[in-house]
Each structure stands twice: as structure tokens, then as C-alpha cells.
Amino acid sequence: MPSILVAADDPAQPAAAAASPRSEALAALRISGSVGLAIFPIGGAFGMVVAHSGLDWWWASVFSSVIFAGSLEFLVVGLTVAGAPLAQIALTAFLVNSRHVFYTLSFPLHRVTGRAARAYSTFALTDEAYALTTGEAARSWPGRRIVWLQAFIQAYWVSGATAGAVLGVLLPIHLAGLEFAMTALFAVLALDAFRARRDIPVSALALAGALIARFAFPGELLLAAFALFTASLLARYGYTRRRETSHA
Amino acid sequence: MPDPAYLIGAVAVAAAVTWSLRALPFTVLGPLRASSVVRYLSARMPLGVLVILLAYSLRDLPLAHPALALPTALALAVTVALHLWRHNAVLSIVGGTAVHVLLVSTLPLH
């Protein structure tokens, strides 16, 4: 998702020179600004959905600070209002967020020191935090700056959600159709990911997996789609490897 | 309004599963970072995951009743067009959502 995240015009500060905690916090604040502009309004939309769902407004603050996983929070609102069993909520959380497993492969947790900081850093490993900290500009960032950045991202999200929920309570009209913000967010992130890596076969495999899952396993769309997509990627990996070795 | 104890349980379960998914793989997958298949997957998963999440968010689109699907289709077109034109995530998301809210609340769709 480069376009919202690359605005971090990091003046390539050498990590060693930026040792003071305050300067790291300031650097993180500057870097997080552009993402904050995107996160705050989506948090606001989430807060409004909470307010209109019949839950008390402050559940928006609880959801956004304790769960802290945007797309899952939207889903949990619908699930809890429908009284879904906790096992179904656990399964949904697993399916929606299992993609985070792959973030482990490149997130620079090894630069973060201290038990509490490392625990928080994994807790706050959102899509946005991952995208910001794994780009080219982030190679020189010390761990302290990464953790500050994650804290700012969470602050934008929680304050946006709270503000949206309060606004939703105050607004007498019911704004139908706000849930589209989630679809718009995924469309934007997918477009940005495609611009960063113009990989048509990968997009086609993912789309095919989603469509097959949609019609063959409608009840388990996410799990089926991710499984089909991963299996097709592995098959493609095996195929290209075989061709490379046979040509070598 | 659901029972607060149930809501606390729901939040706790969602948070625990999410944090486990974000934290536990560091101990398991750390040694695998160097493997070529894991690197192959990690370079290609993000784009595909987002395509799947987008499709997932559109799963309830009533394809058999095009008129009911119209607001979502138009709002998605606006979102994509705005994003291709201005490359500004906030503008695309807020613009597309505003179009959707406007259409859903004004079109006589029932």
C-alpha cells in the first residue's frame, strides 16, 4: 500500500545519531501522519457502525483498543449483535487474521528490545504497521521508532473509532451504507499492492480461489479461499523450480 | 443490546486469537525465514490476501438482483476511479463510502 504510506519522507537519519527517545517519538509521529489521515476516518466509520448497531458507544473504544484489528472489529460487531457463539467469533478471528502469520517473515521485530516493547510490537502488528516498517525507507529505523509508530497508529484508530461512535450517537439520522468503508479500504489496499507488484498471475489465482470458495464453500469462504490460493502458489513455486532446474 | 459479560468474552476471544496469530509465529517461523519457499510465499501473499479480502467483503452482493447490487457496484467504481486518478487513500475511501451512503439512502430499491 505504498501511496498512503510512502509519504514518510525519511531524511535517512543514521540510526545511531537518533538515540534520544524524544527524537524517535517525533520521527515516528512525522512518519505516521499520512497513515493517520487514512486510519482516523475509517476508525470513524467503524465507530458509527458500532453506534448504529445498538451497542453502547464506548464499545467502539474497547473493540478498537483491545482487539485492534480493523476488519475483524467490523465483523465482531455484526457477530455479537447477532449473538454468535464465542467459538464462531474465535474461528472468524482466526480466518480473518491468519494472514498476519506471513508478516512474521519480514517484520523487523529483531530490532525491538525489551519484553514489554516486544510484546506490544507483536500485539500492534497491523497491516499498516507491517507496510510502513518493511519498506525501503524503514531499513535504518531503530526499534524504538518502530514501537512509537505502532503506538501512534493505534492512537489514530482508537480516537477515530471513539469520535465516530460519539458522532453516531449525536446524529439523529441513521447513515445506512457506512459499512462500505471496509470494502473501499480493501479495494484501495489491493490497488496499492498491485501497483507495488504488478503480478497478474497472483491476482488471478487469488480471485479464482475466492470465486471457487464463494460458490463451492459459501459458509467457509475465507478459509477455503486462502487454502486454495496458498495451494496454487505452492504448485506454481514447484513448477517454476522444476523448470529452472531442468533448464540449468 | 447483548449482555456485557458476553461482549467482554467476545472481545477477549477475538483479541487473544489475533495476538496469538501475530506473536506465536515469530518463535516458529523465525528459523524458516531463510527458506526459499517461505520467501516465495511472503513476497506474493500480501497482494493475493488483499484481493481475497476484497472479494470476501463483497460476498453478500445480490448478483441475482442487479438493482440491489447497484449502489455497491457504483460506489466501488467510484472508489477505484478516484484511487487511480488521485492516488489518495483517504479521498478514495471517503468518496466511495459517501457515494454508497447517498445511493443506499436515496434510491428506491425495495
Chai-1 contact restraints between the chains, C-beta under 6 A:
chainA,res_idxA,chainB,res_idxB,connection_type,confidence,min_distance_angstrom,max_distance_angstrom,comment,restraint_id
A,S3,B,H87,contact,1.0,0.0,6.0,A-B,restraint_1
A,I4,B,A89,contact,1.0,0.0,6.0,A-B,restraint_2
A,L37,B,V90,contact,1.0,0.0,6.0,A-B,restraint_3
A,A38,B,A89,contact,1.0,0.0,6.0,A-B,restraint_4
A,A38,B,V90,contact,1.0,0.0,6.0,A-B,restraint_5
A,P41,B,V94,contact,1.0,0.0,6.0,A-B,restraint_6
A,G54,B,M1,contact,1.0,0.0,6.0,A-B,restraint_7
A,V66,B,V11,contact,1.0,0.0,6.0,A-B,restraint_8
A,V66,B,A15,contact,1.0,0.0,6.0,A-B,restraint_9
A,I67,B,A14,contact,1.0,0.0,6.0,A-B,restraint_10
A,I67,B,A15,contact,1.0,0.0,6.0,A-B,restraint_11
A,A69,B,T18,contact,1.0,0.0,6.0,A-B,restraint_12
A,V76,B,A14,contact,1.0,0.0,6.0,A-B,restraint_13
A,T80,B,P2,contact,1.0,0.0,6.0,A-B,restraint_14
A,T80,B,L7,contact,1.0,0.0,6.0,A-B,restraint_15
A,T80,B,A10,contact,1.0,0.0,6.0,A-B,restraint_16
A,L86,B,G9,contact,1.0,0.0,6.0,A-B,restraint_17
A,L86,B,V13,contact,1.0,0.0,6.0,A-B,restraint_18
A,I89,B,A10,contact,1.0,0.0,6.0,A-B,restraint_19
A,I89,B,V13,contact,1.0,0.0,6.0,A-B,restraint_20
A,I89,B,A14,contact,1.0,0.0,6.0,A-B,restraint_21
A,A90,B,V13,contact,1.0,0.0,6.0,A-B,restraint_22
A,A90,B,V17,contact,1.0,0.0,6.0,A-B,restraint_23
A,A93,B,A14,contact,1.0,0.0,6.0,A-B,restraint_24
A,A93,B,V17,contact,1.0,0.0,6.0,A-B,restraint_25
A,A93,B,T18,contact,1.0,0.0,6.0,A-B,restraint_26
A,F94,B,V17,contact,1.0,0.0,6.0,A-B,restraint_27
A,N97,B,T18,contact,1.0,0.0,6.0,A-B,restraint_28
A,N97,B,L21,contact,1.0,0.0,6.0,A-B,restraint_29
A,S98,B,L21,contact,1.0,0.0,6.0,A-B,restraint_30
A,R99,B,V49,contact,1.0,0.0,6.0,A-B,restraint_31
A,H100,B,L21,contact,1.0,0.0,6.0,A-B,restraint_32
A,H100,B,R22,contact,1.0,0.0,6.0,A-B,restraint_33
A,V101,B,L21,contact,1.0,0.0,6.0,A-B,restraint_34
A,V101,B,P25,contact,1.0,0.0,6.0,A-B,restraint_35
A,F102,B,S42,contact,1.0,0.0,6.0,A-B,restraint_36
A,F102,B,M45,contact,1.0,0.0,6.0,A-B,restraint_37
A,T104,B,P25,contact,1.0,0.0,6.0,A-B,restraint_38
A,T104,B,F26,contact,1.0,0.0,6.0,A-B,restraint_39
A,T104,B,L29,contact,1.0,0.0,6.0,A-B,restraint_40
A,L105,B,R33,contact,1.0,0.0,6.0,A-B,restraint_41
A,L105,B,V38,contact,1.0,0.0,6.0,A-B,restraint_42
A,L105,B,S42,contact,1.0,0.0,6.0,A-B,restraint_43
A,L109,B,F26,contact,1.0,0.0,6.0,A-B,restraint_44
A,T122,B,R22,contact,1.0,0.0,6.0,A-B,restraint_45
A,T122,B,A23,contact,1.0,0.0,6.0,A-B,restraint_46
A,F123,B,W19,contact,1.0,0.0,6.0,A-B,restraint_47
A,L125,B,R22,contact,1.0,0.0,6.0,A-B,restraint_48
A,L175,B,V101,contact,1.0,0.0,6.0,A-B,restraint_49
A,A176,B,V104,contact,1.0,0.0,6.0,A-B,restraint_50
A,A176,B,S105,contact,1.0,0.0,6.0,A-B,restraint_51
A,G177,B,H100,contact,1.0,0.0,6.0,A-B,restraint_52
A,G177,B,V101,contact,1.0,0.0,6.0,A-B,restraint_53
A,G177,B,V104,contact,1.0,0.0,6.0,A-B,restraint_54
A,F180,B,A75,contact,1.0,0.0,6.0,A-B,restraint_55
A,F180,B,T97,contact,1.0,0.0,6.0,A-B,restraint_56
A,F180,B,H100,contact,1.0,0.0,6.0,A-B,restraint_57
A,A181,B,T97,contact,1.0,0.0,6.0,A-B,restraint_58
A,M182,B,S57,contact,1.0,0.0,6.0,A-B,restraint_59
A,T183,B,S57,contact,1.0,0.0,6.0,A-B,restraint_60
A,A184,B,T79,contact,1.0,0.0,6.0,A-B,restraint_61
A,A184,B,I93,contact,1.0,0.0,6.0,A-B,restraint_62
A,A184,B,G96,contact,1.0,0.0,6.0,A-B,restraint_63
A,A184,B,T97,contact,1.0,0.0,6.0,A-B,restraint_64
A,L185,B,I93,contact,1.0,0.0,6.0,A-B,restraint_65
A,F186,B,L53,contact,1.0,0.0,6.0,A-B,restraint_66
A,F186,B,L54,contact,1.0,0.0,6.0,A-B,restraint_67
A,F186,B,S57,contact,1.0,0.0,6.0,A-B,restraint_68
A,A187,B,L54,contact,1.0,0.0,6.0,A-B,restraint_69
A,A187,B,T79,contact,1.0,0.0,6.0,A-B,restraint_70
A,A187,B,V80,contact,1.0,0.0,6.0,A-B,restraint_71
A,V188,B,H83,contact,1.0,0.0,6.0,A-B,restraint_72
A,V188,B,A89,contact,1.0,0.0,6.0,A-B,restraint_73
A,V188,B,S92,contact,1.0,0.0,6.0,A-B,restraint_74
A,V188,B,I93,contact,1.0,0.0,6.0,A-B,restraint_75
A,L189,B,L50,contact,1.0,0.0,6.0,A-B,restraint_76
A,A190,B,L50,contact,1.0,0.0,6.0,A-B,restraint_77
A,A190,B,V51,contact,1.0,0.0,6.0,A-B,restraint_78
A,A190,B,L54,contact,1.0,0.0,6.0,A-B,restraint_79
A,L191,B,H83,contact,1.0,0.0,6.0,A-B,restraint_80
A,A193,B,P46,contact,1.0,0.0,6.0,A-B,restraint_81
A,A193,B,L47,contact,1.0,0.0,6.0,A-B,restraint_82
A,A193,B,L50,contact,1.0,0.0,6.0,A-B,restraint_83
A,R197,B,L47,contact,1.0,0.0,6.0,A-B,restraint_84
A,D199,B,L47,contact,1.0,0.0,6.0,A-B,restraint_85
A,V202,B,R44,contact,1.0,0.0,6.0,A-B,restraint_86
A,V202,B,L47,contact,1.0,0.0,6.0,A-B,restraint_87
A,V202,B,G48,contact,1.0,0.0,6.0,A-B,restraint_88
A,S203,B,V51,contact,1.0,0.0,6.0,A-B,restraint_89
A,A206,B,G48,contact,1.0,0.0,6.0,A-B,restraint_90
A,A206,B,V51,contact,1.0,0.0,6.0,A-B,restraint_91
A,A206,B,I52,contact,1.0,0.0,6.0,A-B,restraint_92
A,L207,B,V51,contact,1.0,0.0,6.0,A-B,restraint_93
A,A210,B,I52,contact,1.0,0.0,6.0,A-B,restraint_94
A,A210,B,A55,contact,1.0,0.0,6.0,A-B,restraint_95
A,L221,B,Y56,contact,1.0,0.0,6.0,A-B,restraint_96
A,L221,B,R59,contact,1.0,0.0,6.0,A-B,restraint_97
A,L222,B,Y56,contact,1.0,0.0,6.0,A-B,restraint_98
A,A225,B,I52,contact,1.0,0.0,6.0,A-B,restraint_99
A,F229,B,G48,contact,1.0,0.0,6.0,A-B,restraint_100
A,L233,B,R44,contact,1.0,0.0,6.0,A-B,restraint_101
A,Y237,B,V37,contact,1.0,0.0,6.0,A-B,restraint_102
A,Y237,B,Y40,contact,1.0,0.0,6.0,A-B,restraint_103
